[in-house]
Amino acid sequence: MADDRAARFSGVREVPDRLSIDAERLAGFLATVIPGFAGPLRVRQFKGGQSNPTYLVEAADRTLVLRRKPPGTLLASAHAVDREARVMSALSAAGFPTPHVFAYCEDPEVIGTPFFVMEHVAGRIIWDPAIPGATPAERGALYRDMGDTLADLHRIAPSTIGLTTFGRSEGYVHRQITRWSRQYGVSATIEIPEMDRLMAFLPSVDWPDHPPAVVHGDYRIDNLIFAADTAKVRAVLDWELATLGDPVADFAYHAMSFVMPRRNAATGTLEGLDLAALGIPPLEEYVARYEARTGLAVAGMLDLYLAYNLFRFAAIIQGIVGRVRDGTATSETPYTIDSVIPLAEAGWERARRAGA
């Protein structure tokens, strides 16, 4: 199914009328924020990206990427492109691999909704966590750099990059459970008993009070750009869910690819694969490397954090299903309610393993 995702989401397409951009107005704005910039522009939409429409903007002498808030009726706390621009700018200035942001614009007269413009980073996006076509040595190197990059993000003190006010520093997991329970309720299309059980159980957990870090919120292999010819992460993308929070929760979300239920066919998974033959480190080794690099304890509460993240991911996917229902989805989606149910079931199973 990851090959299907690559075919579905790789590349660009012509912009549908509902998401069209006035290229002349955009060129005029860009000329005011990028010295020497000149049109005309060719604007196409990236196929991937369900939440905030993302565009390839080509001028005569450069290529840029534009990410905007979608039009239409939206959930109040979603599609925060201003926060994306802020966190990316701060991290890029600190040397962390994110695209450089040229400008953020909230003037609706330019393209109709708030947006930001960033550099286009060349490289490869890997859609399948099993990394088909790579050698075992290449897979191992890619996983090491992917995990180390997330660990390095969590080692950055928010106060050192001007992000002290980027989010509340306490109660992150509890707030996330409340947020996604609420958004799941708004988006729900059928009753899923395991989601109800998780929403009842997860708030009762005494979550550790880890030092706050910048958390990405959706750190997956397909939200990274790797160098074309090495195992180096060149850019981390899709910062819409970033905030200050619990770094272990962020790592456990990333680690879901090791346990993602195979019945959730819309996403790639390592579940049931021979990791040793593939050259991919087992989850226990991956966790230990992150612990050594950050000094954080993960292993003892991993099942609880995985239960929380499977619930959270189920709620995110349900939100996409709800946008399809409401007519506000910004691109094609493979997700249906059949993608949500196995996530909820797997989350509840992890909660039971942890004592629920």
C-alpha positions in Angstrom: 0.0 0.0 0.0 2.9 2.4 0.5 3.6 2.0 -3.2 0.1 3.2 -3.8 0.7 6.2 -1.5 3.8 7.1 -3.5 1.9 6.9 -6.7 -1.0 8.9 -5.3 0.9 11.6 -3.4 4.2 12.1 -5.3 4.6 15.0 -7.7 2.4 17.9 -8.5 -0.9 18.5 -10.4 -2.7 21.5 -11.9 -4.5 23.5 -9.2 -8.2 22.8 -8.9 -10.4 25.9 -9.2 -11.5 25.7 -5.5 -7.8 26.1 -4.5 -6.6 28.4 -7.2 -4.2 31.3 -6.7 -3.9 34.6 -8.4 -0.3 34.3 -9.8 0.0 38.0 -10.6 -0.9 39.1 -7.1 1.4 36.5 -5.6 4.3 37.6 -7.8 3.7 41.2 -6.7 3.8 40.2 -3.0 7.0 38.0 -3.5 8.7 40.9 -5.2 8.3 42.9 -1.9 9.8 40.3 0.3 12.5 38.6 -1.8 15.1 40.9 -3.4 15.3 40.6 -7.1 12.3 38.4 -7.4 10.3 38.6 -10.7 7.5 36.8 -12.4 5.8 35.4 -14.3 5.0 32.3 -12.1 3.8 28.8 -12.8 1.9 27.5 -9.8 1.0 23.8 -9.3 -0.3 21.9 -6.2 1.6 19.1 -4.6 -0.5 16.0 -4.6 0.4 15.1 -1.0 -0.7 17.0 2.1 -4.3 16.6 3.3 -4.6 19.6 5.7 -2.9 22.7 4.4 -2.7 23.0 0.5 0.9 23.2 -0.6 2.1 24.6 -4.0 5.2 24.5 -6.1 5.8 28.0 -7.3 8.2 28.3 -10.3 9.7 31.6 -11.4 12.4 32.1 -14.1 15.3 31.9 -11.7 14.1 30.0 -8.7 11.6 27.5 -7.3 9.7 28.1 -4.1 7.0 26.3 -2.0 3.9 28.0 -0.7 1.7 26.6 2.1 -1.7 28.1 2.8 -4.7 27.8 5.1 -7.5 26.2 3.0 -10.7 28.0 2.3 -14.0 26.9 3.8 -15.4 26.2 7.2 -12.6 24.9 9.4 -12.0 23.5 12.9 -11.0 26.4 15.1 -7.6 25.2 16.2 -6.5 23.6 12.9 -4.5 24.8 9.9 -2.2 27.1 11.9 0.1 28.1 9.1 1.3 31.1 11.2 2.6 28.7 13.8 4.3 26.5 11.1 6.1 29.6 9.8 7.2 30.7 13.2 8.6 27.3 14.4 10.3 26.6 11.0 11.9 30.1 11.0 13.3 29.6 14.6 14.6 26.1 13.9 16.1 26.9 10.6 18.0 29.9 12.1 19.4 27.5 14.8 20.7 25.1 12.1 18.0 22.4 12.4 17.1 21.0 9.0 13.9 22.8 8.0 13.3 24.8 4.9 14.1 28.5 5.1 10.9 30.6 5.4 11.0 33.8 3.3 7.8 35.3 4.4 4.4 34.8 6.1 1.4 36.8 4.9 -2.0 37.0 6.5 -3.5 39.6 4.1 -6.5 37.9 2.4 -6.2 40.2 -0.6 -3.1 38.4 -1.9 -4.4 34.8 -2.4 -7.5 34.7 -0.2 -6.2 33.0 3.0 -3.0 33.3 5.1 0.1 31.6 3.7 3.8 31.4 4.0 6.5 30.9 1.4 9.7 28.8 1.9 12.6 27.4 0.0 12.2 24.3 -2.2 14.6 21.6 -0.8 15.7 19.0 -3.4 16.0 15.4 -2.3 13.9 12.2 -2.0 10.7 11.5 0.0 10.4 7.9 1.2 6.7 6.8 1.5 7.2 3.3 2.9 9.0 2.8 6.2 10.4 -0.5 4.9 12.2 1.5 2.3 11.9 -0.8 -0.8 14.9 -0.9 -3.1 17.4 0.0 -0.4 20.2 -2.3 0.9 20.2 -3.3 4.5 23.1 -1.0 5.2 21.3 1.9 3.6 18.1 1.2 5.6 20.1 1.1 8.8 21.8 4.4 8.1 18.5 6.1 7.1 16.9 5.0 10.3 19.8 6.1 12.4 19.8 9.6 11.0 16.0 9.8 11.1 15.9 8.9 14.8 18.9 11.1 15.6 17.3 14.1 13.9 14.2 13.8 16.1 16.4 13.4 19.2 18.4 16.5 18.2 15.1 18.5 17.9 14.1 17.4 21.4 17.5 18.5 22.8 17.0 22.1 21.7 15.8 24.3 24.6 12.9 26.3 23.4 14.1 29.4 25.3 17.4 29.4 23.2 15.5 29.9 19.9 12.8 32.3 20.9 10.0 29.8 21.4 9.3 30.1 25.1 5.7 31.2 24.3 5.1 28.7 21.5 2.9 26.6 23.8 2.2 25.8 27.4 4.9 23.8 29.1 2.9 21.6 31.4 0.2 19.0 31.0 0.9 18.4 27.3 -0.4 14.9 27.0 -3.6 15.7 29.0 -4.3 18.7 26.8 -3.7 16.7 23.6 -6.1 14.0 24.8 -8.7 16.7 25.5 -8.1 18.4 22.1 -8.3 15.2 20.0 -11.2 13.8 21.9 -13.1 17.0 21.1 -12.0 17.1 17.5 -12.8 13.4 17.2 -16.3 14.1 18.5 -16.8 16.8 15.9 -15.6 14.6 13.0 -17.0 11.2 14.1 -19.0 9.4 11.5 -19.8 6.1 13.4 -19.4 4.8 17.0 -16.1 3.0 17.6 -16.1 1.4 21.1 -12.3 1.4 21.4 -12.1 5.1 20.9 -14.7 5.6 23.7 -12.6 3.4 26.0 -9.4 5.2 25.2 -11.1 8.6 25.8 -12.2 7.3 29.2 -8.9 5.7 30.2 -6.1 8.0 28.9 -7.0 11.0 31.0 -6.6 8.9 34.2 -2.9 8.1 33.4 -0.3 10.0 35.5 1.9 11.1 32.6 5.5 12.0 33.5 6.5 15.7 33.6 9.4 15.7 31.1 11.1 19.0 30.4 9.2 20.7 27.6 10.7 20.5 24.1 9.6 21.6 20.6 7.5 18.6 19.5 6.8 18.1 15.8 3.6 16.3 16.2 3.7 14.3 12.9 7.2 13.0 12.6 7.0 10.3 10.0 9.4 9.1 7.3 7.2 10.6 4.6 7.4 14.0 6.3 11.2 14.1 5.7 13.3 15.0 2.7 16.5 12.9 2.5 19.5 13.7 0.4 19.4 12.0 -3.0 22.6 10.1 -2.5 23.2 9.8 1.3 21.2 8.8 4.4 21.1 12.4 5.6 17.9 14.2 6.5 17.9 17.5 4.6 14.6 18.9 5.8 11.7 18.1 8.1 8.3 19.1 6.7 4.7 19.6 7.9 5.0 21.5 11.2 1.3 22.3 11.5 0.9 20.3 14.8 4.2 21.6 16.4 4.1 23.0 19.9 5.9 22.8 23.2 5.3 19.5 24.8 6.4 16.0 25.9 9.3 14.8 23.8 8.7 11.2 24.7 5.1 11.4 23.4 6.5 12.9 20.1 9.1 10.1 19.8 6.4 7.4 20.5 4.3 8.8 17.7 7.2 8.4 15.4 7.8 4.9 16.7 4.2 3.9 15.7 5.5 2.8 12.3 7.0 -0.3 14.1 3.6 -1.3 15.4 1.1 0.3 13.0 -1.7 -2.3 12.4 -1.3 -3.7 8.9 -5.1 -3.5 8.5 -4.7 0.2 8.4 -3.8 -0.1 4.8 -3.6 3.6 4.2 -0.2 3.9 6.0 3.0 2.0 5.8 4.1 -0.2 8.6 6.9 -2.4 9.8 4.6 -4.8 11.6 5.3 -8.4 10.8 8.4 -7.7 8.8 11.9 -9.3 9.3 13.7 -6.2 10.5 17.0 -7.9 10.8 16.9 -9.0 7.2 15.9 -5.5 6.1 18.7 -3.9 8.2 16.2 -1.9 10.2 16.9 -1.7 14.0 14.3 -3.4 16.2 12.1 -1.1 18.2 14.0 -1.8 21.4 17.3 -0.8 19.9 15.7 2.3 18.3 14.3 3.3 21.6 17.6 2.8 23.4 19.5 4.9 20.9 17.0 7.8 21.4 17.3 7.4 25.2 21.1 7.6 25.0 21.0 10.7 22.8 18.5 12.6 24.8 18.9 11.2 28.4 15.1 10.6 28.5 13.5 7.4 29.8 11.1 5.8 27.2 11.0 2.0 27.5 9.1 1.7 30.7 6.1 3.6 29.5 6.2 2.9 25.8 3.0 0.9 25.7 1.1 3.8 27.3 2.6 6.4 25.0 1.8 4.1 22.0 -1.8 3.8 23.2 -2.0 7.6 23.4 -0.5 8.1 20.0 -2.6 5.4 18.2 -5.7 7.1 19.7 -4.4 10.5 18.6 -3.6 9.3 15.1 -7.0 7.7 14.8 -8.5 11.1 15.7 -6.4 12.8 13.1 -7.5 10.3 10.4 -11.1 10.7 11.5 -10.7 14.4 11.0 -9.7 13.8 7.4 -12.6 11.5 6.9 -14.8 14.2 8.4 -13.4 16.8 6.0 -14.3 14.5 3.1 -17.8 14.3 4.5 -18.0 18.1 4.8 -16.5 18.8 1.4 -13.4 20.6 2.8 -10.7 18.0 2.0 -7.9 19.7 0.0 -6.6 16.7 -1.9 -7.4 13.1 -2.6 -7.3 10.8 0.4 -7.0 7.0 0.8 -8.5 7.2 4.3 -11.9 5.9 5.2 -13.5 4.8 8.5 -11.8 1.4 7.9 -8.5 3.2 8.5 -9.7 4.5 11.9 -11.0 1.3 13.4 -7.8 -0.8 13.5 -5.9 2.2 15.0 -8.4 2.4 17.8 -8.3 -1.3 18.3 -4.5 -1.4 18.4 -4.5 1.6 20.8 -6.8 -0.1 23.2 -4.7 -3.3 23.1 -1.6 -1.3 24.0 -3.6 0.3 26.9 -4.6 -3.1 28.1 -1.0 -4.3 28.0 -0.2 -1.3 30.2 -2.8 -2.1 32.7 -6.1 -0.5 31.5 
